[in-house]
Amino acid sequence: MNKIGIVGAGLSGLAIARNIKNAVVFESESRPGGLLRTETIEGYTFDIGGSHIIFSKDNETLFEMLATIGEYVEHRRRTYIFYNNQFIKYPFENGISMLPAEERFQILKDFVENMIREKKEPENLLEWFYYVFGREITDRYLKPYNEKIWKRNLEEISLDWVGGRVPNPPVDDILRSAVGIETEGYTHQLRFFYPLKGGIETLAKSLAENVDVRVGERVNKIEVGEGEVVVETTGGQYEFDKLVYTAPLTHLPKIMDCDEIEGKIRKLDYNSLTVVGLGVKDKVPNFHWLYFPQSDIVFHRIAFLSNYSPYMAPDGCSTIIAEISRRPGERISNVCERVIDNLVDVGFDLNVEVCKAWEWKHAYIVYNHHYREAVEKIRGYLRKKNIVPFGRFGGWEYLNMDAVMAQAKALAARLG
Ligand SMILES: Cc1cc2nc3c(=O)[nH]c(=O)nc-3n(C[C@H](O)[C@H](O)[C@H](O)COP(=O)(O)OP(=O)(O)OC[C@H]3O[C@@H](n4cnc5c(N)ncnc54)[C@H](O)[C@@H]3O)c2cc1C
């Protein structure tokens, strides 16, 4: 049997370890979970890595995740976009039905003209939006929202990002919506699930049961020998046949000799995130989460966690988180005050009892034009050294939880 070590006890490390006998997982933080961690302050429970809901097109994986968390709640999504001082239904192309008739006409006219116009094949994300959705939908929502979350000119984002993730416009939906008929989009996520108690960390906690996780053991050095991988942590030195690496690829030059791929690692781009948690002594409207494309509002999304599960806040109170995408190294001053002020600006004047911010260096992989070549080279190099890159930052891939769970199972079967 192969001796397997795993760097990182986020969802990726945990999901692999629980499918392999005797794997050892090293986690630098004091508890497992990575982005899936939850904290309770004065009775308000916050998912500190941002809003996480459980959904999947793959029923087998979905049922496995639900069986893992035990008690859960099920919802039909109630999600809106703040647009021209009103909340319209998400996604935007389905929210068009809530706009005034003249605006619907402008959007419809442009969409139809765009469909029949001869067009050059798109080469980047901005061109792809124009190609698929037309100017009106792109300029009104897709461009400002995506510029806000990616913090980049959208021409810098490659079509690798689009592959399967941003769906083609449901033509039927846009036409219906434009003539005022209500429709639903992103239907694979319309129904979603959430742990009844304990926030999203419940999933990580359940996965970590019966897994050998060495918390507080940061991996400081990886050395590749003849047929073995030697790992030095803050707690000791270990030898493995194979090492699964789920920490960010950008950390590698600090912990292993990898001159051959350092240039490629420097090409990798990502965004950071600030999550601001608010405990409020008010009942909030019955939304799940809201999107804000406006550049003068600090957050791009807010989520009402106490509408996911009533156990997330004391009776009569509410728990909210605001997500703010940042370029790596960018600082946001007075973030709690700015979030509270902007909430007032968009119509939520709340009695705030608790406010705390959490910073995440790695949150979103940016699919720049170097993405595919750099990632393929780095992955190939590591595999040759018996190091298996995996996960959102270890594999450098925009993975949601269901994809992590499914891929981890397949990988464990190959390794175990
Ligand atoms: C804002 C946001 C919202 C999201 N919402 C959803 C959602 O609604 N639904 C969904 O399905 N998915 C969602 N996701 C995706 C989901 O968070 C990821 O798929 C998942 O958490 C990735 O887990 P991971 O283990 O790959 O990475 P991580 O969670 O980053 O885990 C990596 C672990 O490695 C540890 N580590 C790092 N360096 C070392 C070292 N040197 N030694 C030891 N340990 C180390 C870290 O401490 C961490 O615990 C969301 C992601 C974000 C950012």
The ligand as an SDF file (V2000), in Angstrom:
LIG
                    3D

 53 58  0  0  0  0  0  0  0  0999 V2000
  -16.0990   33.3320   -1.6030 C   0  0  0  0  0  0  0  0  0  0  0  0
  -16.2560   31.8910   -1.9890 C   0  0  0  0  0  0  0  0  0  0  0  0
  -17.5300   31.3480   -2.0500 C   0  0  0  0  0  0  0  0  0  0  0  0
  -17.6880   30.0170   -2.4230 C   0  0  0  0  0  0  0  0  0  0  0  0
  -18.9550   29.5150   -2.4680 N   0  0  0  0  0  0  0  0  0  0  0  0
  -19.1480   28.2340   -2.8210 C   0  0  0  0  0  0  0  0  0  0  0  0
  -20.4730   27.7010   -2.8570 C   0  0  0  0  0  0  0  0  0  0  0  0
  -21.4460   28.3950   -2.5610 O   0  0  0  0  0  0  0  0  0  0  0  0
  -20.6300   26.3980   -3.2040 N   0  0  0  0  0  0  0  0  0  0  0  0
  -19.5600   25.6030   -3.5520 C   0  0  0  0  0  0  0  0  0  0  0  0
  -19.7730   24.4220   -3.8790 O   0  0  0  0  0  0  0  0  0  0  0  0
  -18.2900   26.0860   -3.5180 N   0  0  0  0  0  0  0  0  0  0  0  0
  -18.0480   27.3700   -3.1520 C   0  0  0  0  0  0  0  0  0  0  0  0
  -16.7720   27.8770   -3.0950 N   0  0  0  0  0  0  0  0  0  0  0  0
  -15.6300   26.9650   -3.4140 C   0  0  0  0  0  0  0  0  0  0  0  0
  -15.0920   26.1990   -2.1770 C   0  0  0  0  0  0  0  0  0  0  0  0
  -14.7270   27.1110   -1.1780 O   0  0  0  0  0  0  0  0  0  0  0  0
  -13.8690   25.3710   -2.5910 C   0  0  0  0  0  0  0  0  0  0  0  0
  -14.2180   24.4250   -3.5770 O   0  0  0  0  0  0  0  0  0  0  0  0
  -13.1920   24.5990   -1.4520 C   0  0  0  0  0  0  0  0  0  0  0  0
  -13.2680   25.2410   -0.2170 O   0  0  0  0  0  0  0  0  0  0  0  0
  -11.7170   24.3840   -1.8400 C   0  0  0  0  0  0  0  0  0  0  0  0
  -11.0400   23.6830   -0.8220 O   0  0  0  0  0  0  0  0  0  0  0  0
   -9.4880   23.4280   -0.9120 P   0  0  0  0  0  0  0  0  0  0  0  0
   -9.1650   22.4130    0.1290 O   0  0  0  0  0  0  0  0  0  0  0  0
   -9.0810   23.1370   -2.3090 O   0  0  0  0  0  0  0  0  0  0  0  0
   -8.7740   24.8340   -0.5390 O   0  0  0  0  0  0  0  0  0  0  0  0
   -8.6470   25.5540    0.8830 P   0  0  0  0  0  0  0  0  0  0  0  0
   -9.9360   25.6460    1.5610 O   0  0  0  0  0  0  0  0  0  0  0  0
   -7.8950   26.8230    0.6300 O   0  0  0  0  0  0  0  0  0  0  0  0
   -7.7010   24.5830    1.7530 O   0  0  0  0  0  0  0  0  0  0  0  0
   -6.3000   24.5780    1.6840 C   0  0  0  0  0  0  0  0  0  0  0  0
   -5.7630   24.2650    3.0850 C   0  0  0  0  0  0  0  0  0  0  0  0
   -4.3380   24.1680    3.0460 O   0  0  0  0  0  0  0  0  0  0  0  0
   -3.8170   24.7300    4.2420 C   0  0  0  0  0  0  0  0  0  0  0  0
   -2.3960   25.0690    4.0280 N   0  0  0  0  0  0  0  0  0  0  0  0
   -1.9090   26.0540    3.2170 C   0  0  0  0  0  0  0  0  0  0  0  0
   -0.5500   26.0320    3.2560 N   0  0  0  0  0  0  0  0  0  0  0  0
   -0.1930   25.0000    4.0760 C   0  0  0  0  0  0  0  0  0  0  0  0
    1.0700   24.4610    4.5000 C   0  0  0  0  0  0  0  0  0  0  0  0
    2.2410   24.9640    4.0740 N   0  0  0  0  0  0  0  0  0  0  0  0
    1.0730   23.4050    5.3630 N   0  0  0  0  0  0  0  0  0  0  0  0
   -0.1090   22.8610    5.8050 C   0  0  0  0  0  0  0  0  0  0  0  0
   -1.3260   23.3450    5.4300 N   0  0  0  0  0  0  0  0  0  0  0  0
   -1.3550   24.3900    4.5720 C   0  0  0  0  0  0  0  0  0  0  0  0
   -4.7360   25.9280    4.4840 C   0  0  0  0  0  0  0  0  0  0  0  0
   -4.6700   26.3900    5.8200 O   0  0  0  0  0  0  0  0  0  0  0  0
   -6.1010   25.3480    4.1160 C   0  0  0  0  0  0  0  0  0  0  0  0
   -6.7250   24.7730    5.2400 O   0  0  0  0  0  0  0  0  0  0  0  0
  -16.5620   29.2030   -2.7530 C   0  0  0  0  0  0  0  0  0  0  0  0
  -15.2720   29.7680   -2.6870 C   0  0  0  0  0  0  0  0  0  0  0  0
  -15.1180   31.1020   -2.3280 C   0  0  0  0  0  0  0  0  0  0  0  0
  -13.7370   31.7000   -2.2620 C   0  0  0  0  0  0  0  0  0  0  0  0
  1  2  1  0
  2  3  1  0
  2 52  2  0
  3  4  2  0
  4  5  1  0
  4 50  1  0
  5  6  2  0
  6  7  1  0
  6 13  1  0
  7  8  2  0
  7  9  1  0
  9 10  1  0
 10 11  2  0
 10 12  1  0
 12 13  2  0
 13 14  1  0
 14 15  1  0
 14 50  1  0
 15 16  1  0
 16 17  1  0
 16 18  1  0
 18 19  1  0
 18 20  1  0
 20 21  1  0
 20 22  1  0
 22 23  1  0
 23 24  1  0
 24 25  2  0
 24 26  1  0
 24 27  1  0
 27 28  1  0
 28 29  2  0
 28 30  1  0
 28 31  1  0
 31 32  1  0
 32 33  1  0
 33 34  1  0
 33 48  1  0
 34 35  1  0
 35 36  1  0
 35 46  1  0
 36 37  1  0
 36 45  1  0
 37 38  2  0
 38 39  1  0
 39 40  1  0
 39 45  2  0
 40 41  1  0
 40 42  2  0
 42 43  1  0
 43 44  2  0
 44 45  1  0
 46 47  1  0
 46 48  1  0
 48 49  1  0
 50 51  2  0
 51 52  1  0
 52 53  1  0
M  END
$$$$
